[in-house]
Amino acid sequence: MISQISGVLIGKAPPMLVLEVNGIAYEIEAPMSTIYDLPEVGQKVTLHTHLLVREDAHLLYGFNKSGEKTVFRQLLKVNGIGAKIALAILSALSMDELKSLVDAEDIARLTKVPGIGRKTAERLILELRDKLTGPDNLPNGTSSPSIVDDAISALVSLGYSEREARACVLRVDEGLTLSETIRQTLQLISSS
């Protein structure tokens, strides 16, 4: 997985960016919130990335904030939401707005996002209700949201329930690497 990329911004054609890294130019799709915050072409940029591997393409998505990447990944898990709609959501709504709309079950406002109909809005609310958390909601100042989500994903792939994995990951020490977070979480699970 390509987690982060740094290089010189050589092109902007929303939603596409082109970033040159050591002589290789990467095409990266990004939400408008990220594109608005980018410097001028020719400047150095660092983006948090998500690599989506499909049968016909490898697509790279970039975000200024790791929290946006985390929300993007959560959106992709919702049935019927693909990368284009996830980018449209992140372009139309800030992370805080999305969380408040989901918490308030505001279907009418969600349907104003291009590509979101009533059924999709209902599904978003249902599937994201307890999953959208910001850094302020991580107890003990736990590591970044992407490390927490990656640790939870690893534990789920090992056969643990998402609820159990999340509860234990949020109890480990702060500032750990991904492997240390997983190791401590496994120790917590085995001791309980």
NORGIGI-V942183 format. One record per backbone hydrogen bond with DSSP energy under -0.5 kcal/mol. NH is the residue of the N-H (numbers start at 1). CO is the residue of the C=O. If there is no record, write none. Layout:
# NORGIGI-V942183
nh co
NH CO
NH CO
This chain:
# NORGIGI-V942183
nh co
3 1
5 47
7 45
8 20
9 43
10 8
10 18
11 18
13 16
16 13
17 28
18 11
19 26
20 8
21 19
21 24
24 21
26 19
26 24
28 17
28 26
29 60
30 15
31 62
34 31
35 31
36 32
37 33
38 34
38 35
42 9
43 40
45 7
47 5
48 63
49 3
50 61
52 50
52 59
53 51
54 52
54 57
59 52
59 57
61 50
62 29
63 48
68 65
69 65
70 66
71 67
72 68
73 69
74 70
75 71
76 72
77 73
77 74
78 75
81 78
82 80
86 82
87 83
88 84
89 85
90 86
91 87
92 88
93 89
98 94
99 95
100 96
101 97
102 98
103 99
104 100
105 101
105 102
106 101
107 105
110 106
111 107
112 109
113 110
116 113
117 115
121 117
122 118
123 119
124 120
125 121
126 122
127 123
128 124
129 125
131 128
132 128
133 131
137 134
138 135
139 137
141 138
142 139
147 144
148 144
149 145
150 146
151 147
152 148
153 149
154 150
155 151
156 152
157 153
158 154
159 156
160 155
165 161
166 162
167 163
168 164
169 165
170 166
171 168
172 169
176 173
181 177
182 178
183 179
184 180
185 181
186 182
187 183
188 184
189 185
190 186
191 187
192 188
192 189
